[in-house]
Amino acid sequence: ATENYKLKSIVRNATLRV
């Protein structure tokens, strides 16, 4: 469950950078 949170954080950061 913790890994999913980290993965979502990275994906969100990538989309925010765009």
Secondary structure by P-SEA (a helix, b strand, c coil): caaaaaaaaaaaaaaaac
